[in-house]
Amino acid sequence: MQAHEITEIENLARQLRVDIIRSSTKAGSGHPTSSMSAADLLAVLVTRHLRYDWQSPKSPVNDHLIYSKGHVSPLVYAVYRAVGVIDEDEMINTYRQFGSRLQGHPTPVLPWIDLATGSLGLGIAAAVGIALAGKELDRLDYQTWVLCGDSEMAEGSVWEALGRAANFGLSNLTVLVDVNRLGQRGPTEFGWDLEVYARRIEAFGCHALSIDGHDIAAIDAAMTSARHAERPTVILAKTIKGKGFSEVEDRGGFHGVALNAELAARAIAELGGTSDLRVQSPAPTPGRPAITADPDTPDTWMPIYEIGTKVATRKAFGEALAGLAHRPEVVVLDAEVGNSTYTEDFERVAPERFFQSFIAEQMMVATAAGLAVRGYVPFASTFGAFFTRAYDFIRMIGISGLPIRLVGSHAGVEIGPDGPSQMALEDLACMRAVNGSVVLYPSDATSAAALTFLMADVPGVAYMRTTRGAYPVLYRPDEEFRIGGSKVLGASPVDQVTLVGAGVTLHECLLAQHELEESGIATRVIDCYSIKPLDLATFTEALGVTEGRIVIAEDHYLAGGIGEAVTAALVESGVTLSLRHLCVRELSCSGTPAELLDHAGISARHIVTAARSLL
């Protein structure tokens, strides 16, 4: 680098620090000192290495910059002012204010943000998916850059991400670790011992570079080396928290604390006052993704099932997923259970779009998010119980509004002898709570296949629960399903009780319906295959006929499942209910599916008893 280039970048870094202080002090909150430590890193990156067209943030050839250290938002917005995409008024006067785009942690409400961060460890994990798309699918020369903090390096997901990045050979991934020594409550685990970090990083198969994070030339050299590396690179930058203002540099007690007006004035004076520098980033390399959606390509081929044939919904999901392979934007991720979830069916027909995460469910979900950032339609599948490991990431993806499709098999006590550790009994509650989510639970192979196709095109997070056991096909191949729909089986104008089930309990409801009819009690059964959104109109109509009498049976714990979804919606709409809610109310054990369903009180005989008790 030339001396004048170093001076220009140093001036930019000073401006970034001044703007960090100005915006956070005006807001009265934020993380100025954590942002100031990373200012030199971003000043070098955006002026010399980030190939990015700021006027076309969705261009597929842009580099990606992920702020895994999401609390550096004052720095992020200071950079945006420097590149000219926001103005000074917005940066200073709206930061952290109600209704502002400039939130406390960045979100995709800003077009330059790929995904919401702030849950430490997510950004680097999702970046693996973005880099993977570039290397294996898009085959474009973009680089994925991630800014992390040193406190964040205690998160297990960081090391899962580095291990998977090395395994995938993601030389297009560079992680910048801002090692400023101080966390929220005191020193970090290893302080400024870069050698400890470097040994761990190398052990996970990535290349570690240790530098002075305030030496412009050293930062530039490291980033140049990373761009041409043959494996993922982690740049360990030794920095000083609060760099630029001597009164707070490397001092505890200032994490997440905005400087008061007096301190801010002194800091700005020490930094040389305000300025109005404008910079440009290098232009991205031209190109187009190797895989793009083709409107002339047939969307799917539909598996067909004969009524009465016993087929597991997990198997129908796998066969439908293979049908979706005609769509080049569909990708599939597995957590080493593809022979149980049947995602291996997709692998057989489209192995180039099938990615193995092994037993790392957090990593699988985050990788799916990164692929979604690049415009792909990711399906990620494992046992329903194990999505709880990744729930924080799922929650964050819901905040981002990224479209990912999650499919959880082996749900409920129905799985039988494997025991309670394998039984998803909380999954519906978890997924219903996610912002903007869709939650589906098919009861037969035809509906499972149809809902798999529908999932491909819904916005946000979509979750489908599948069943281990094989159950009779109920619906013809031409039966129509919709998100937010349901099916009514056996309705008549003289029905006395509404029976509600989904998955395995729908079949128990049908057995109960038959027994009740033999004793002269007419019922209608609702297949509640769409739990969120719910088909309120169908429920309201049914309860109008059955005078509010309803039995809900579900293979799920009491809290947050189908019962709460249905009753909350009906009560809110003003329907008066006479309700029996059958669900799993205690810890289960090993046994046959029939034994466990009966023990939980959700088998046909319990449904019959509940229905009779309402009359």
C-alpha positions in Angstrom: 0.0 0.0 0.0 1.1 3.5 -0.6 1.4 5.9 2.3 -1.4 8.2 1.0 -3.7 5.2 0.7 -3.0 4.3 4.4 -3.7 7.9 5.4 -7.0 7.9 3.5 -8.1 4.7 5.3 -7.0 6.0 8.7 -9.1 9.1 8.1 -12.1 7.0 7.2 -11.6 4.9 10.3 -11.6 8.1 12.4 -14.8 9.2 10.7 -16.4 5.9 11.5 -15.5 6.1 15.1 -16.8 9.7 15.4 -20.1 8.6 13.7 -20.3 5.6 16.1 -20.2 7.9 19.0 -22.5 10.5 17.6 -25.3 8.0 16.8 -25.1 6.0 20.0 -24.9 9.1 22.2 -27.9 10.6 20.5 -29.8 7.3 20.9 -28.7 7.0 24.5 -27.8 3.3 24.0 -25.8 1.0 21.8 -22.3 -0.6 21.8 -19.9 2.2 20.8 -16.7 0.7 22.3 -17.2 -2.7 20.6 -17.8 -0.9 17.4 -14.8 1.3 17.6 -12.4 -1.6 18.0 -13.5 -3.0 14.6 -13.5 0.3 12.7 -10.0 -0.2 11.1 -11.0 -3.7 9.9 -14.1 -2.4 8.1 -12.4 0.7 6.8 -9.9 -1.5 4.9 -12.5 -4.0 3.9 -15.1 -1.7 2.3 -12.5 0.4 0.5 -10.1 -2.3 -0.9 -11.6 -5.8 -0.6 -15.4 -5.9 -0.5 -16.5 -6.2 -4.1 -19.9 -4.7 -3.8 -22.3 -2.6 -5.8 -24.1 -0.6 -3.1 -26.8 0.6 -5.5 -27.6 -3.0 -6.4 -27.5 -4.9 -3.1 -29.3 -8.0 -4.5 -26.9 -8.5 -7.3 -25.8 -12.1 -7.4 -22.2 -11.2 -8.0 -21.7 -9.0 -4.9 -19.5 -10.2 -2.1 -21.4 -10.8 1.2 -20.6 -9.1 4.5 -22.2 -10.8 7.5 -22.2 -9.1 10.9 -22.1 -12.1 13.2 -21.2 -9.6 15.8 -24.5 -7.9 15.4 -24.1 -5.4 18.2 -21.7 -3.4 16.1 -24.7 -1.7 14.5 -23.3 1.8 15.1 -20.3 0.8 13.0 -22.5 -0.7 10.3 -24.6 2.4 9.9 -21.5 4.6 9.9 -20.1 2.5 7.0 -23.5 3.0 5.2 -23.1 6.7 5.5 -19.6 6.6 4.2 -20.6 4.6 1.1 -23.6 7.0 0.5 -26.6 4.7 1.0 -28.0 6.5 4.1 -27.6 10.1 5.0 -26.3 11.8 8.2 -29.8 12.7 9.4 -31.0 9.1 9.3 -27.8 7.8 11.0 -27.7 10.4 13.8 -31.4 11.0 14.5 -33.2 7.7 13.9 -30.7 5.1 15.2 -32.6 2.8 17.7 -35.7 4.9 17.5 -39.2 3.5 17.1 -40.0 2.8 13.4 -36.5 3.3 12.2 -34.7 1.1 9.7 -31.6 1.5 11.9 -32.4 -1.0 14.6 -30.3 -1.9 17.6 -29.1 -5.1 15.8 -29.2 -5.0 11.9 -32.1 -6.7 10.1 -33.0 -7.3 6.5 -35.3 -4.3 6.6 -32.1 -2.8 5.2 -31.4 -4.2 1.7 -27.6 -4.5 2.5 -28.3 -6.9 5.4 -28.6 -10.6 4.4 -30.0 -11.8 7.7 -30.7 -10.6 11.2 -27.9 -11.2 13.7 -27.4 -10.5 17.4 -27.6 -14.1 18.5 -23.9 -14.7 18.6 -22.7 -17.6 16.6 -25.4 -17.5 13.9 -23.7 -15.2 11.4 -20.6 -17.3 10.9 -22.8 -20.5 10.6 -25.1 -18.9 8.0 -22.1 -17.6 6.1 -21.1 -21.2 5.5 -24.3 -21.6 3.5 -23.7 -18.5 1.5 -20.2 -19.5 0.7 -21.3 -23.0 -0.1 -23.8 -21.7 -2.6 -21.1 -19.7 -4.3 -18.7 -22.6 -4.6 -21.0 -25.5 -5.3 -24.1 -24.0 -6.9 -23.7 -20.5 -8.3 -20.0 -21.0 -9.1 -19.4 -17.3 -8.9 -16.3 -15.5 -7.7 -17.8 -13.7 -4.7 -16.3 -13.8 -1.3 -18.2 -14.2 2.0 -16.8 -12.0 4.8 -17.9 -12.4 8.4 -17.2 -10.1 11.3 -17.1 -11.9 14.7 -16.2 -10.9 18.2 -13.9 -12.8 20.5 -16.6 -13.4 23.1 -18.5 -15.1 20.3 -15.7 -17.7 19.9 -17.0 -19.5 23.0 -20.1 -20.5 21.1 -20.1 -24.1 19.9 -21.8 -23.1 16.6 -18.7 -21.1 15.6 -16.6 -24.3 15.7 -19.2 -26.3 14.0 -19.2 -23.7 11.3 -15.4 -23.7 10.9 -15.3 -27.5 10.8 -18.0 -27.6 8.1 -16.4 -24.8 6.1 -13.1 -26.7 6.1 -14.9 -29.9 5.1 -16.6 -28.2 2.2 -13.4 -26.5 1.2 -14.8 -23.0 1.3 -11.8 -21.0 0.3 -14.3 -18.2 -0.4 -15.1 -17.7 3.3 -13.1 -15.2 5.4 -13.8 -14.7 9.1 -12.6 -11.5 10.8 -12.4 -11.9 14.6 -12.2 -8.6 16.5 -10.1 -9.8 19.5 -10.6 -6.7 21.8 -10.1 -8.7 25.0 -13.1 -7.4 26.9 -16.6 -9.0 26.9 -19.7 -7.8 28.6 -18.7 -8.5 32.2 -15.0 -8.5 32.0 -12.1 -10.2 30.1 -12.8 -12.8 27.5 -11.8 -16.4 28.0 -8.4 -16.0 26.3 -7.9 -12.3 26.2 -5.3 -11.3 23.6 -3.7 -14.8 23.4 -4.1 -15.1 19.6 -2.0 -18.2 19.6 -4.7 -20.2 21.5 -7.3 -19.2 18.9 -4.9 -19.9 16.1 -4.2 -23.5 17.2 -7.9 -24.2 17.6 -8.7 -22.8 14.2 -6.0 -24.7 12.5 -7.1 -27.9 14.2 -10.6 -27.4 12.6 -9.0 -27.3 9.2 -9.0 -23.5 8.6 -6.1 -21.1 8.0 -5.4 -18.7 10.8 -3.7 -15.3 10.4 -2.8 -13.2 13.4 -2.4 -9.4 13.0 -2.5 -6.1 14.7 -6.1 -5.0 14.1 -5.2 -1.4 13.9 -2.3 -1.7 11.4 -3.8 -0.7 8.1 -1.1 -2.3 6.0 -1.2 -5.5 8.0 -5.0 -5.7 7.7 -4.8 -5.2 3.9 -2.1 -7.9 3.5 -4.2 -10.4 5.5 -7.3 -9.8 3.5 -5.4 -10.1 0.2 -4.0 -13.4 1.4 -7.4 -14.6 2.4 -8.9 -13.8 -1.0 -6.3 -16.1 -2.6 -6.3 -18.8 0.0 -7.0 -22.5 -0.7 -9.1 -23.0 2.4 -11.3 -20.9 4.8 -9.3 -18.2 6.5 -9.8 -16.7 9.9 -8.1 -13.4 10.5 -7.4 -12.9 14.2 -7.1 -9.1 14.7 -5.8 -7.9 18.1 -7.7 -4.7 18.8 -8.4 -2.3 21.6 -12.0 -1.9 22.8 -12.9 1.8 22.5 -9.9 2.5 20.2 -9.6 6.2 19.4 -10.7 7.7 22.7 -8.0 7.3 25.4 -10.4 7.7 28.3 -12.2 4.4 27.5 -9.6 2.4 25.6 -9.3 -1.1 27.0 -11.4 -0.2 30.1 -14.1 -2.4 31.5 -17.6 -1.1 32.3 -18.2 0.4 28.9 -19.7 -2.6 27.0 -23.1 -1.6 25.7 -22.9 1.8 27.3 -23.3 4.9 25.2 -21.0 7.8 26.1 -22.7 10.7 27.8 -22.7 14.1 26.0 -19.6 15.3 27.9 -17.5 12.2 27.2 -18.8 12.1 23.6 -17.6 15.7 23.0 -14.2 14.9 24.3 -14.0 11.8 22.3 -15.0 13.5 19.1 -12.4 16.3 19.7 -9.7 13.7 20.3 -10.6 12.0 17.1 -10.3 15.2 15.1 -13.9 16.2 14.8 -16.6 15.3 12.3 -16.0 14.8 8.6 -17.9 13.9 5.5 -15.7 11.4 3.6 -17.3 9.3 0.9 -15.8 6.1 -0.4 -16.5 3.5 -3.0 -16.0 -0.3 -2.8 -14.3 -2.3 -5.6 -16.6 -3.5 -8.3 -17.8 -7.1 -8.2 -16.7 -9.6 -10.8 -19.3 -10.0 -13.6 -21.1 -13.3 -13.9 -24.4 -15.1 -13.5 -25.3 -18.1 -11.2 -24.8 -21.5 -12.7 -28.1 -22.7 -11.3 -31.2 -20.5 -11.9 -34.9 -21.2 -11.8 -36.2 -22.0 -15.3 -39.9 -21.1 -15.8 -40.1 -23.6 -18.7 -39.0 -26.6 -16.6 -41.8 -28.7 -15.1 -42.1 -28.0 -11.4 -42.7 -31.4 -10.1 -43.8 -35.0 -10.7 -46.5 -36.2 -8.2 -46.2 -39.5 -6.5 -49.5 -41.3 -6.5 -50.8 -43.5 -3.7 -53.8 -45.9 -3.8 -56.4 -45.3 -1.1 -56.1 -47.8 1.7 -52.4 -48.6 1.1 -50.3 -48.1 4.2 -47.5 -45.5 3.6 -45.6 -43.5 6.2 -45.9 -39.7 5.7 -42.1 -39.5 6.1 -41.7 -41.8 3.1 -44.2 -39.7 1.0 -42.3 -36.6 1.9 -39.0 -38.1 0.6 -40.7 -39.2 -2.7 -42.3 -35.8 -3.1 -39.0 -34.1 -2.4 -37.4 -36.2 -5.2 -40.3 -34.9 -7.4 -39.2 -31.4 -6.6 -35.7 -32.0 -7.9 -37.0 -30.8 -11.3 -36.8 -27.3 -9.8 -33.1 -26.4 -9.9 -33.4 -23.9 -7.0 -34.5 -26.7 -4.5 -31.7 -27.9 -2.3 -31.7 -30.5 0.5 -29.8 -30.7 3.8 -29.5 -33.8 6.0 -28.3 -34.4 9.6 -27.1 -38.0 9.0 -30.7 -39.4 9.1 -31.6 -39.3 5.4 -32.4 -43.0 5.4 -35.0 -42.4 8.2 -36.4 -39.1 6.9 -36.2 -40.3 3.3 -34.3 -37.2 2.1 -32.0 -39.8 0.5 -34.6 -40.1 -2.3 -33.6 -36.6 -3.3 -29.9 -37.4 -3.0 -30.3 -40.2 -5.5 -31.7 -37.9 -8.2 -29.9 -34.6 -7.5 -26.7 -35.4 -5.5 -25.1 -32.1 -6.5 -27.8 -30.3 -4.5 -27.8 -32.5 -1.5 -25.6 -31.4 1.5 -24.6 -33.5 4.5 -24.4 -31.7 7.8 -23.9 -34.8 9.9 -25.1 -34.7 13.5 -25.0 -30.9 13.7 -28.6 -29.7 13.5 -27.7 -26.1 14.4 -25.3 -26.1 11.5 -27.8 -27.6 9.1 -30.4 -25.0 9.9 -27.9 -22.1 9.6 -26.6 -23.5 6.3 -30.1 -23.6 5.0 -30.5 -19.9 6.0 -27.3 -19.1 4.0 -28.6 -20.9 1.0 -31.9 -19.1 1.3 -30.0 -15.8 1.2 -28.7 -16.8 -2.2 -32.2 -17.5 -3.5 -32.3 -21.2 -3.1 -35.2 -23.2 -1.6 -33.7 -25.3 1.2 -35.4 -28.3 2.8 -33.7 -29.4 6.0 -34.8 -32.5 7.7 -34.1 -34.5 10.9 -36.0 -36.1 13.7 -38.5 -33.5 15.0 -37.1 -33.7 18.5 -33.7 -32.5 17.4 -34.8 -29.2 15.8 -35.0 -27.9 19.4 -31.2 -27.8 19.4 -31.4 -25.3 16.6 -34.4 -23.4 17.9 -32.6 -20.1 18.5 -31.3 -20.1 14.9 -34.9 -20.9 13.7 -36.2 -18.0 15.8 -33.6 -15.6 14.2 -34.4 -16.9 10.7 -38.0 -16.0 11.4 -36.9 -12.5 12.3 -35.0 -12.3 9.0 -38.0 -13.6 7.0 -35.8 -16.1 5.2 -37.7 -18.9 3.4 -36.5 -22.3 4.8 -38.4 -25.5 5.0 -38.0 -27.8 8.0 -39.3 -31.3 8.2 -39.3 -33.2 11.5 -40.0 -37.0 11.4 -40.4 -39.5 14.3 -42.9 -37.3 16.1 -44.8 -38.0 19.3 -45.2 -41.2 21.4 -46.2 -42.9 18.1 -42.5 -43.7 17.4 -42.7 -46.5 20.0 -39.8 -48.3 21.6 -37.1 -45.7 21.1 -38.4 -43.9 24.2 -38.9 -40.3 25.3 -35.6 -38.9 24.2 -36.5 -39.4 20.6 -40.2 -38.2 20.8 -40.9 -34.8 19.4 -43.6 -33.6 21.8 -42.8 -29.9 21.9 -42.1 -29.2 18.2 -45.5 -27.8 17.2 -45.4 -25.3 20.1 -41.9 -24.3 19.2 -42.6 -23.8 15.5 -46.0 -22.1 16.0 -44.2 -19.5 18.0 -41.8 -18.5 15.3 -42.5 -15.2 13.6 -44.4 -15.7 10.3 -44.2 -19.5 10.4 -46.3 -22.1 8.7 -46.9 -25.4 10.6 -48.2 -28.5 8.8 -49.0 -32.0 9.9 -50.2 -34.4 7.2 -52.1 -37.6 8.1 -51.5 -39.6 4.9 -49.1 -40.0 2.0 -51.2 -38.0 -0.5 -51.5 -35.0 1.8 -47.8 -35.3 2.8 -46.7 -35.1 -0.8 -49.1 -32.3 -1.7 -48.0 -30.2 1.3 -44.3 -30.8 0.5 -45.0 -29.2 -2.9 -46.8 -26.3 -1.3 -44.1 -25.7 1.3 -41.6 -25.0 -1.5 -43.3 -21.7 -2.3 -44.4 -20.3 1.1 -42.6 -17.3 2.6 -40.6 -17.5 5.8 -40.1 -20.6 8.0 -42.3 -23.6 7.2 -42.3 -26.7 9.3 -43.9 -30.1 8.5 -44.3 -32.9 11.0 -44.2 -36.4 9.6 -45.0 -39.8 11.2 -42.7 -42.8 11.6 -45.4 -45.5 11.1 -47.3 -46.4 8.0 -51.0 -45.6 7.9 -53.8 -46.0 5.3 -53.9 -43.5 2.5 -57.1 -41.5 2.8 -57.2 -39.1 -0.1 -57.3 -39.5 -3.9 -54.3 -38.3 -5.9 -56.4 -35.4 -7.3 -57.4 -34.1 -3.8 -56.6 -30.5 -3.4 -54.8 -29.1 -0.3 -53.9 -25.6 0.7 -51.9 -23.8 3.3 -54.5 -22.7 5.9 -56.9 -25.5 4.9 -58.3 -28.7 6.5 -60.4 -31.6 5.5 -63.8 -32.8 6.8 -64.5 -36.5 6.8 -68.0 -38.0 7.3 -70.0 -34.8 7.9 -73.8 -34.8 8.2 -76.4 -32.2 9.2 -77.1 -34.2 12.4 -73.6 -34.5 13.7 -73.4 -34.3 17.5 -69.6 -34.0 18.2 -66.7 -32.7 16.2 -63.5 -34.8 16.4 -60.2 -33.2 15.5 -57.0 -35.0 14.8 -53.8 -34.7 12.7 -51.2 -37.3 11.8 -51.6 -40.5 13.8 -54.6 -39.2 15.9 -56.6 -38.5 12.8 -56.7 -42.2 12.2 -57.6 -42.8 15.8 -60.5 -40.2 15.3 -61.7 -42.2 12.3 -61.7 -45.4 14.3 -63.6 -43.6 17.1 -66.1 -42.1 14.5 -66.9 -45.6 13.3 -67.5 -46.9 16.9 -69.6 -43.9 17.8 -71.8 -44.3 14.7 -72.5 -47.9 15.6 -73.9 -46.7 18.9 -76.0 -44.0 17.1 -73.8 -41.0 17.7 -73.1 -39.0 14.5 -69.7 -37.2 14.4 -67.7 -35.3 11.9 -63.9 -35.6 11.8 -61.6 -32.6 10.9 -58.2 -33.3 9.5 -56.3 -30.3 10.9 -53.3 -30.7 8.5 -52.6 -26.9 8.6 -52.1 -25.9 12.2 -50.7 -22.5 11.4 -52.5 -20.8 9.6 -55.7 -22.5 10.9 -58.9 -23.1 8.9 -61.1 -21.2 11.3 -64.1 -21.1 8.9 -64.3 -24.9 8.8 -64.1 -25.2 12.6 -66.7 -22.5 13.1 -69.1 -24.2 10.7 -68.6 -27.6 12.3 -69.1 -26.3 15.8 -72.3 -24.6 14.7 -73.7 -28.0 13.8 -72.3 -29.8 16.8 -73.3 -27.0 19.2 -69.8 -26.4 20.3 -69.0 -30.0 21.3 -65.5 -30.8 20.2 -62.8 -33.4 21.0 -59.2 -32.6 20.1 -56.7 -35.5 20.1 -53.0 -34.9 19.5 -49.7 -36.6 19.9 -48.1 -33.6 21.6 -47.8 -32.1 25.0 -50.6 -29.9 26.3 -48.8 -26.6 25.8 -48.7 -25.0 22.4 -50.1 -27.8 20.2 -53.2 -28.3 18.2 -55.5 -27.9 21.1 -54.3 -24.5 22.0 -54.2 -23.4 18.4 -57.8 -24.4 17.8 -59.3 -23.3 21.1 -57.5 -19.9 21.0 -58.8 -19.2 17.6 -62.3 -20.3 18.3 -62.6 -18.4 21.6 -61.3 -15.3 20.0 -63.9 -15.6 17.3 -66.6 -15.8 19.9 -67.5 -19.5 19.7 -68.7 -21.2 22.9 -67.0 -24.5 23.4 -67.7 -27.7 25.2 -64.2 -29.2 24.9 -62.3 -32.4 25.6 -58.6 -32.0 24.9 -56.7 -35.3 24.7 -52.9 -34.9 24.6 -49.7 -36.3 26.1 -49.7 -35.1 29.7 -46.8 -37.0 31.3 -43.4 -38.4 30.4 -43.7 -41.4 28.1 -41.6 -44.5 28.0 -40.7 -47.3 25.5 -43.5 -49.5 24.1 -45.4 -50.3 21.0 -47.1 -47.4 19.2 -50.5 -48.8 20.2 -49.5 -49.2 23.8 -48.1 -45.6 24.0 -51.0 -44.0 22.3 -53.4 -45.7 24.7 -51.3 -44.9 27.7 -51.2 -41.3 26.7 -55.0 -41.2 26.5 -55.1 -40.3 22.8 -56.2 -43.6 21.2 -59.6 -44.3 19.7 -61.1 -45.7 22.9 -60.3 -42.5 24.8 -61.7 -40.4 22.0 -64.9 -42.4 22.1 -65.1 -41.9 25.9 -64.5 -38.1 25.6 -67.1 -37.7 22.9 -69.8 -39.6 24.9 -69.0 -37.4 28.0 -70.0 -34.3 26.0 -73.5 -35.7 25.3 
